[in-house]
Amino acid sequence: MHGDNRIGAVVFGPSSGRAACGLVGMLLLVGWAGCGGDTPFRLAPVQGKVTYEDGSPIQVPQGGQVRIAFVPQDAAPVGQAHPTAAQGTLKPDGSFSELTTYQFGDGAIIGRHKVTVLAVDAMEQPLPAVPKPYWNVSTTPLEVTVEKGGRNYFELKIKKSP
């Protein structure tokens, strides 16, 4: 459960507090438990790369990582199943693939998404390598549309921290 709480921080940002993270973790578990191996949402694999505007990769200290989440914006609940963010981590060069919504590498829900990006150290504390606006779904300027049968490769650029 502790790991799920950390995933929630990617979507809402660390300033939302433990209650929000716990709620997100519980919602993720309910979504997984309620779906079994099947999900009422259509998913598609996504991949791509996140770099700074100048094309350089995001640098984090040894043990740190950069997390990415595709948060669905127009998917409505289906029965008792709620749409869930597809999540993963960036490789050192900024590339990502095998994002997970319900089962490892199943992709993202078809439709429009806000994309959050958060760098954390080995102690799970946010790092300034990614500016704060990208941490939270309500402030990130990154938005993509995942299409059924589409290539779904996204090259995303972020600003460097001041």
C-alpha angles and dihedrals in degrees: 000000000000091000091051090054089057091050089056090058089063091060100042103023128243094276092070092079136228095293092062092045091050091049092050091048090051092047090051091052092047090050092050094044093046094050100047106188093329129068127198088220123087111236134195131191114255132194139162145117137280118204139152117275090263090058096252119133122253108263120218129171122260108290093023126111142191116236126203130195131187105209114198114235105183105028112113124207115271111213105309094337117102126200112260132200119257108233141188146132132266121244116233091268090054097254123136137188138150094054111183129223104159106344128023112287096356092132133223133314113268111259143045120341139184109220122219124195123191131174116209134182126230089276091055093251118142116257126212090234086099118044116243098249090068092054097070133057092223094055107030114111091203116107131164138172119227111210130202107249091002127131089248094195112148127191106196126189125201132188120252117249113261 
